[in-house]
């Protein structure tokens, strides 16, 4: 079942009653048009985004959201996601999964990273090809990726990809602090990172311990690894917003509304279509099997 993504951008009081999230919006009336209260079953919620300084959330809500493996994202005063809260006990055989992950050999992690980069470049090439851009070099680089991506074909492909994916008049340069539409990309990637981390926890793994990323200050190295082949889906959403003439210089309500649909985007994985959030669960489940050596390949989507 696809879980709901809830975004709160206005003052709100969030509480719980009878396994329901109770939403009190002081500035608006609710479904019953009298009390200003809305209710949503907590079991239906996958991601909650808190993007207002006047939101109050009870500890009871947090407890029940985490018990149902929901990801809670907090945003700062500039409306950028800065915090992520996840369940620490997301799988019934978590200790066994942790041991397998911690015991993964370097050769295994390098093979998994090779698969990850090949899948990422393949999906980047698909985004470019859909715009009529030549991708023969990208296809060549896919075949040249070695174990651990020793010669860094990821960077070579990224340089070509970012130089061509957006209209030339934008003079786009990819960087977290660079000019728009980097702001829109960053927001979309934050949502993707949250649902990736959520899926990893549900599959019994530590999102901190990556197969490639290993920044000592990064608490979500594995999430950053596994989301790589999914990034082009976010890029495609941002590209469509630009082509539609949306003002991408600001994270406006229409922009955020589109980005919040990322978990429900249809993707093809192992020949079958499914929402991105469900596909991520297949990906992380296959990763767990790679760590316990019952599988040799991660299941990634193909754009």
C-alpha positions in Angstrom: 0.0 0.0 0.0 1.3 3.5 -0.9 1.7 5.7 2.1 0.6 9.3 2.2 3.0 12.3 2.2 1.7 15.1 4.4 3.0 18.7 4.1 2.3 21.3 6.8 3.2 24.8 5.7 0.8 26.8 8.0 0.4 27.0 11.7 -1.0 23.7 13.0 -1.6 21.7 16.2 -1.0 18.0 15.6 -2.3 15.5 18.2 -3.5 11.9 18.2 -6.7 10.1 19.2 -7.7 6.5 18.5 -4.8 5.8 16.1 -5.7 8.9 14.1 -3.6 12.0 13.4 -5.8 14.9 14.5 -5.0 18.1 12.6 -6.1 21.5 14.1 -5.5 24.3 11.6 -6.2 27.6 13.5 -6.3 29.6 10.2 -8.7 27.3 8.3 -11.7 25.1 8.9 -11.7 21.3 8.6 -13.7 18.8 6.6 -16.7 19.2 8.9 -16.6 23.0 8.3 -17.0 23.7 12.0 -14.2 22.6 14.2 -11.2 23.2 12.0 -10.2 19.6 12.7 -9.1 16.9 10.2 -8.2 13.3 11.0 -6.1 10.8 9.1 -5.3 7.2 10.0 -1.7 7.1 11.2 -1.1 3.8 9.5 -1.7 5.5 6.1 1.1 8.0 6.6 4.6 7.5 5.2 6.2 11.0 5.3 5.4 14.1 7.3 7.0 17.5 6.4 6.8 20.2 9.0 7.5 23.6 7.3 6.3 26.3 9.7 7.7 27.8 12.9 4.3 27.7 14.5 3.6 24.0 14.3 3.0 22.2 17.6 3.3 18.4 17.5 2.7 16.2 20.6 5.0 13.5 21.7 2.1 11.0 21.3 2.0 11.8 17.6 5.7 11.4 17.2 5.6 8.0 19.0 2.8 6.6 16.8 4.3 7.9 13.6 7.6 6.3 14.3 5.9 3.1 15.5 4.3 3.0 12.0 7.7 3.6 10.3 6.8 7.1 9.1 9.6 9.6 8.3 9.3 13.1 9.9 11.1 15.9 8.1 11.6 19.3 9.7 12.3 22.5 7.8 14.2 25.6 8.9 13.0 29.3 8.7 14.0 29.4 5.0 11.8 26.4 4.3 14.6 24.0 3.5 14.5 20.5 5.0 17.1 20.2 7.8 16.1 17.3 10.1 14.9 13.7 9.7 13.4 11.5 12.4 13.2 7.8 11.9 12.2 4.7 13.8 15.1 2.9 15.5 13.4 -0.5 15.5 12.0 -1.0 11.9 12.5 -4.7 11.3 11.8 -7.9 13.3 15.2 -9.4 12.5 17.1 -6.1 12.8 20.1 -7.4 14.7 20.7 -10.1 12.1 20.4 -7.5 9.3 22.8 -5.1 11.1 25.4 -7.9 11.5 25.2 -8.7 7.8 25.6 -5.1 6.9 28.5 -4.5 9.3 30.2 -7.7 8.1 30.0 -6.8 4.4 33.3 -7.2 2.7 35.0 -4.4 0.7 34.8 -6.4 -2.6 31.0 -6.8 -2.0 30.5 -3.1 -1.3 32.5 -2.2 -4.4 30.4 -4.5 -6.6 27.2 -3.0 -5.2 28.5 0.5 -5.9 29.3 -0.5 -9.4 25.7 -1.7 -9.9 24.5 1.5 -8.3 26.5 3.8 -10.6 25.6 1.8 -13.7 21.9 2.2 -12.8 22.3 5.9 -12.1 24.0 6.6 -15.5 21.5 4.5 -17.3 18.6 6.6 -15.9 20.4 9.9 -16.5 20.9 8.8 -20.1 17.2 8.0 -20.3 16.3 11.6 -19.2 18.6 13.0 -21.9 17.4 10.6 -24.6 13.8 11.7 -24.0 14.8 15.2 -25.0 16.5 14.0 -28.1 20.1 14.4 -26.8 22.8 12.0 -28.0 23.7 9.6 -25.2 26.1 7.2 -27.0 28.9 8.3 -24.7 26.7 7.6 -21.6 25.9 4.1 -22.8 29.7 3.5 -23.3 30.4 4.7 -19.8 27.8 2.4 -18.3 29.8 -0.6 -19.7 33.1 0.9 -18.5 32.1 1.3 -14.8 34.4 -1.0 -12.8 34.1 -2.4 -9.3 33.9 0.5 -7.0 33.8 2.9 -10.0 37.6 3.1 -9.7 38.1 5.6 -12.5 35.0 7.7 -11.4 32.7 7.4 -14.5 30.0 8.8 -12.2 31.7 12.2 -12.3 32.3 12.0 -16.1 28.7 11.2 -16.7 27.4 13.8 -14.3 29.5 16.5 -16.1 27.9 15.7 -19.4 24.4 15.2 -17.9 24.2 18.5 -16.1 25.6 20.4 -19.1 22.6 19.1 -21.2 19.6 18.3 -19.0 18.2 21.8 -18.6 17.7 24.4 -21.3 21.0 26.1 -22.3 19.8 29.6 -21.5 19.8 28.7 -17.8 23.6 28.3 -17.9 23.0 25.7 -15.1 25.7 24.7 -12.7 24.9 21.9 -10.3 25.7 22.7 -6.6 23.9 22.7 -3.4 24.4 26.4 -2.9 24.3 27.4 -6.6 21.6 29.4 -8.3 18.1 28.0 -9.0 16.8 25.5 -10.0 19.3 24.0 -7.5 16.9 25.0 -4.7 14.1 22.9 -6.3 16.5 20.0 -6.9 17.6 20.1 -3.3 14.1 20.1 -2.0 13.2 17.1 -4.2 16.3 15.2 -3.2 15.5 15.8 0.5 12.2 14.1 0.1 13.8 11.3 -1.8 16.5 10.9 0.9 13.8 10.7 3.6 11.8 7.9 1.9 15.0 6.1 1.1 16.1 6.2 4.7 12.7 5.1 5.7 12.8 2.1 3.4 16.3 1.1 4.7 15.1 1.1 8.3 12.0 -0.9 7.3 14.4 -3.4 5.7 16.4 -3.6 8.9 19.5 -1.7 7.9 21.4 1.2 9.3 21.1 4.2 6.9 24.3 5.7 8.4 26.7 3.0 7.1 27.2 3.4 3.4 28.6 1.1 0.7 30.5 4.1 -0.8 29.7 7.4 0.9 31.6 7.7 4.2 31.6 11.3 5.3 32.1 11.3 9.1 29.5 14.0 9.5 26.8 12.3 7.3 24.3 10.3 9.2 22.6 9.0 6.1 25.5 7.6 4.0 23.7 4.5 2.9 20.6 6.4 2.0 22.7 8.7 -0.1 24.2 5.7 -1.9 20.9 3.9 -2.6 19.0 7.0 -3.8 21.5 7.7 -6.6 19.7 5.8 -9.4 16.4 7.5 -8.2 17.7 11.0 -8.5 16.9 11.3 -12.3 13.2 10.9 -11.4 13.5 14.0 -9.3 15.4 15.7 -12.1 12.7 14.9 -14.6 10.0 16.5 -12.3 12.1 19.6 -12.0 12.7 19.7 -15.8 8.9 19.4 -16.4 8.3 22.4 -14.0 10.8 24.5 -15.9 9.2 23.5 -19.3 5.8 24.4 -17.9 7.0 27.9 -17.2 6.8 27.7 -13.4 8.8 30.3 -11.4 11.6 28.0 -10.1 13.4 30.8 -8.3 11.2 30.4 -5.3 9.9 27.2 -3.5 6.3 28.3 -4.1 3.3 26.3 -3.2 2.7 24.9 -6.8 6.4 23.9 -6.9 6.2 22.1 -3.5 2.9 20.4 -4.5 4.6 18.8 -7.5 7.7 17.8 -5.5 5.5 16.2 -2.8 4.2 13.8 -5.5 7.7 12.2 -5.9 6.8 9.2 -3.7 3.9 8.3 -5.9 5.7 8.6 -9.3 5.3 5.5 -11.4 8.6 3.7 -11.9 9.5 0.5 -13.6 11.4 -2.0 -11.6 12.0 -5.6 -12.6 9.6 -5.2 -15.5 6.7 -4.0 -13.4 5.3 -0.5 -12.7 4.9 0.6 -9.1 5.0 3.9 -7.2 8.5 5.1 -6.4 8.0 4.5 -2.6 7.1 0.9 -3.2 9.9 0.4 -5.6 12.3 1.7 -3.0 11.1 -1.0 -0.6 12.0 -3.5 -3.3 15.4 -2.0 -3.7 16.2 -2.0 0.0 14.9 -5.5 0.5 17.2 -6.7 -2.3 20.1 -4.9 -0.7 19.5 -6.7 2.5 19.6 -10.0 0.6 22.9 -8.9 -1.0 24.3 -8.3 2.4 23.2 -11.8 3.6 24.6 -13.3 0.3 21.3 -14.7 -0.8 21.3 -12.3 -3.8 24.0 -10.8 -6.0 22.3 -7.8 -7.5 20.3 -4.8 -6.2 16.9 -4.2 -7.8 17.0 -0.7 -9.2 14.4 1.0 -11.5 14.9 1.7 -15.1 13.6 5.1 -16.4 
